[in-house]
Amino acid sequence: VLRDAGFDNIEFRDDSKIFLGYINTFLNKLTRSRKQIEQQYSKELFTGMRRNHEELIEKINRKEKFAVRIAARKKA
C-alpha cells in the first residue's frame, strides 16, 4: 500500500521498549487520576483501562505483541 502511494525506503522498526515506557507513564498518570475518573465516568472504566494496559505490557514482554514504527519516504 505504501509503495502504491508513492513511498519507498520503507522500514519497519520494533519500538516496543519505547512504547513500554509510554504505557508505564500512562498507567502512573491514570492511577493518580483514579478518583476523578471513577467519579466522572465509572469504576468499571478505570478498571478496564488499567487492566487492558497491564495486559498489553504482559503481551509485549512475552513477545506476543509488538509496537512497530513504519518509516518511509515519499518518492521525489
Secondary structure as a PSIPRED ss2 file (coil, helix, strand):
# PSIPRED VFORMAT (PSIPRED V4.0)

   1 V C   1.000  0.000  0.000
   2 L C   1.000  0.000  0.000
   3 R C   1.000  0.000  0.000
   4 D C   1.000  0.000  0.000
   5 A C   1.000  0.000  0.000
   6 G C   1.000  0.000  0.000
   7 F E   0.000  0.000  1.000
   8 D E   0.000  0.000  1.000
   9 N E   0.000  0.000  1.000
  10 I E   0.000  0.000  1.000
  11 E E   0.000  0.000  1.000
  12 F E   0.000  0.000  1.000
  13 R E   0.000  0.000  1.000
  14 D E   0.000  0.000  1.000
  15 D C   1.000  0.000  0.000
  16 S H   0.000  1.000  0.000
  17 K H   0.000  1.000  0.000
  18 I H   0.000  1.000  0.000
  19 F H   0.000  1.000  0.000
  20 L H   0.000  1.000  0.000
  21 G H   0.000  1.000  0.000
  22 Y H   0.000  1.000  0.000
  23 I H   0.000  1.000  0.000
  24 N H   0.000  1.000  0.000
  25 T H   0.000  1.000  0.000
  26 F H   0.000  1.000  0.000
  27 L H   0.000  1.000  0.000
  28 N H   0.000  1.000  0.000
  29 K H   0.000  1.000  0.000
  30 L H   0.000  1.000  0.000
  31 T H   0.000  1.000  0.000
  32 R H   0.000  1.000  0.000
  33 S C   1.000  0.000  0.000
  34 R H   0.000  1.000  0.000
  35 K H   0.000  1.000  0.000
  36 Q H   0.000  1.000  0.000
  37 I H   0.000  1.000  0.000
  38 E H   0.000  1.000  0.000
  39 Q H   0.000  1.000  0.000
  40 Q H   0.000  1.000  0.000
  41 Y C   1.000  0.000  0.000
  42 S C   1.000  0.000  0.000
  43 K H   0.000  1.000  0.000
  44 E H   0.000  1.000  0.000
  45 L H   0.000  1.000  0.000
  46 F H   0.000  1.000  0.000
  47 T H   0.000  1.000  0.000
  48 G H   0.000  1.000  0.000
  49 M H   0.000  1.000  0.000
  50 R H   0.000  1.000  0.000
  51 R H   0.000  1.000  0.000
  52 N H   0.000  1.000  0.000
  53 H H   0.000  1.000  0.000
  54 E H   0.000  1.000  0.000
  55 E H   0.000  1.000  0.000
  56 L H   0.000  1.000  0.000
  57 I H   0.000  1.000  0.000
  58 E H   0.000  1.000  0.000
  59 K H   0.000  1.000  0.000
  60 I H   0.000  1.000  0.000
  61 N H   0.000  1.000  0.000
  62 R C   1.000  0.000  0.000
  63 K C   1.000  0.000  0.000
  64 E C   1.000  0.000  0.000
  65 K C   1.000  0.000  0.000
  66 F C   1.000  0.000  0.000
  67 A C   1.000  0.000  0.000
  68 V E   0.000  0.000  1.000
  69 R E   0.000  0.000  1.000
  70 I E   0.000  0.000  1.000
  71 A E   0.000  0.000  1.000
  72 A E   0.000  0.000  1.000
  73 R E   0.000  0.000  1.000
  74 K E   0.000  0.000  1.000
  75 K C   1.000  0.000  0.000
  76 A C   1.000  0.000  0.000
